[in-house]
Amino acid sequence: MEWHIYIDGASSCNPGASGAGIVAFDNNGNELFRDSIYLGHMTNNMAEYEALIRALRKAEQSSIKYISVYTDSLLVANQVLGKYRVKNVGLKVYVEEIKKIIRNFTSFALQYIPREENRLADKLAKDAIKKRGRRVVAPFNGEESLGIKGQDGP
């Protein structure tokens, strides 16, 4: 079975309160799961990467070997696929972790899609920000960031 996972990350300010949205479907378009995760304070790009890592880990824990991931973040898609260099040290850590995880899949695809095709994951990410204070999930490396100067905001 192949999973088709749509991911999105959102930040109320950049940096600011952030959330991740994940929704997965099987080959027939049946929804397998969805998640809306409040991430704490980070940049939008960090939230996008957090969503990808959490989606990959969920697939890995479920013993899925074939995975296609769809994101509306051109930066994340192109950095993970090696089309863009990763200049930011903080984002390099995410890319390195993702590359470790994807080695466990028989087939891995990551595709950039327009925001209009990612509405559900976008809604889940924004809904997660509204959960602020209810449940905070630490970033994959266990450290919360106040943002990275020059990454994608002031």
Helices and strands as residue ranges (DSSP letters): E 2-11, E 16-25, E 31-42, H 44-61, E 66-71, H 74-80, H 89-102, E 107-112, G 115-118, H 119-130
